[in-house]
Amino acid sequence: MPDRGWDANTVLNNALVEGMKFVGDDFRDGILFVPEVLQAANAMKGGMALLRPILAASENKTSTGKVVIGTVKGDIHDIGKNLVAVMLEGRRDCDYGGRRAAKSRIC
């Protein structure tokens, strides 16, 4: 992408994240359903695989804090968690995973 003059952060924010906003709006409005949302999430994950090395090489390495993300045991709706985790890629220290007991140890 840099060889085409595209900034990786611009691609992330103006293409991938904006695209997922459209998906979210269409899901909310009943135009898209879970399979289409999952398909869009997988496409974003593929885009992140391309962007990850570029972002890692160019990002400011100073920490702005830690992020822990997860879902609790019994919650099978971890799609949102996974989408947020993709958007936080490279910025989180611990993905707590899914379906963990609320009393279990965090990281």
Number of C-alpha atoms within 10 A of each C-alpha: 11 8 6 6 7 10 14 19 15 11 16 19 12 11 14 20 17 13 16 17 12 11 20 17 13 15 15 11 10 9 11 14 14 10 9 14 18 14 11 18 21 14 14 21 19 12 15 20 13 13 17 17 12 16 17 13 9 11 11 8 9 6 7 7 8 10 13 13 18 18 21 17 13 11 10 10 12 15 15 12 17 19 20 12 20 19 18 13 16 13 17 15 14 14 16 17 15 19 15 16 11 11 8 9 8 12 8
